[in-house]
Amino acid sequence: MELTSTGRVPRQSSLFLSLSLSLSLSLSLSLSLSLSLSLSLSLSLSLSLSLSLSLSLSLSLSLSLSLSLSLSLSLSLSLSLSLSLSLSLSLSLSLCLPLTKEHCEAQRF
């Protein structure tokens, strides 16, 4: 910086210094805005991942309920088959008993 004979900074140097400070402030604000935008994008990504995890858990719960329903239906079918077998056996015995009784009576005589 040059000083004039009166000890003052020349007007051009003062103007240059003012412009430099203004540019520096502008760059600083631009950097601050860029960092703010980066933080906003980071938070948006975090929210997106959180929603994705929530959806994944929801699908897992849905699958679990579906498997539970499938097991319940399988058990119901098993009980139905067991009942059918029991009725079939009961019918067979009810048909065989009279024949056995007649056979036993025929052998007595």
SULPE-V23478 format. One line per field, one symbol per residue. phi: phi as a letter, one per 20 degrees, with the letter a starting at -180 (. if undefined). psi: psi as a letter, one per 40 degrees, with the letter a starting at -180 (. if undefined). burial: I if it has 9 or more other ideal C-beta (glycine too) atoms within 8 Angstrom, else O. A space follows every 10 residues. Layout:
# SULPE-V23478
phi=???
psi=???
burial=???
This chain:
# SULPE-V23478
phi=.edefendfg ffffffffff ffffffffff ffffffffff ffffffffff ffffffffff ffffffffff ffffffffff ffffffffff fffffegfff ffffffffe
psi=hiiideeihi dddddddddd dddddddddd dddddddddd dddddddddd dddddddddd dddddddddd dddddddddd dddddddddd dddddddddd dddddddd.
burial=OOOOOOOOIO OOIIOOIOOO OOOOOOOOOO OOOOOOOOOO OOOOOOOOOO OOOOOOOOOO OOOOOOOOOO OOOOOOOOOO OOOOOOOOOO OOOOOOOOOO OOOOOOOOO
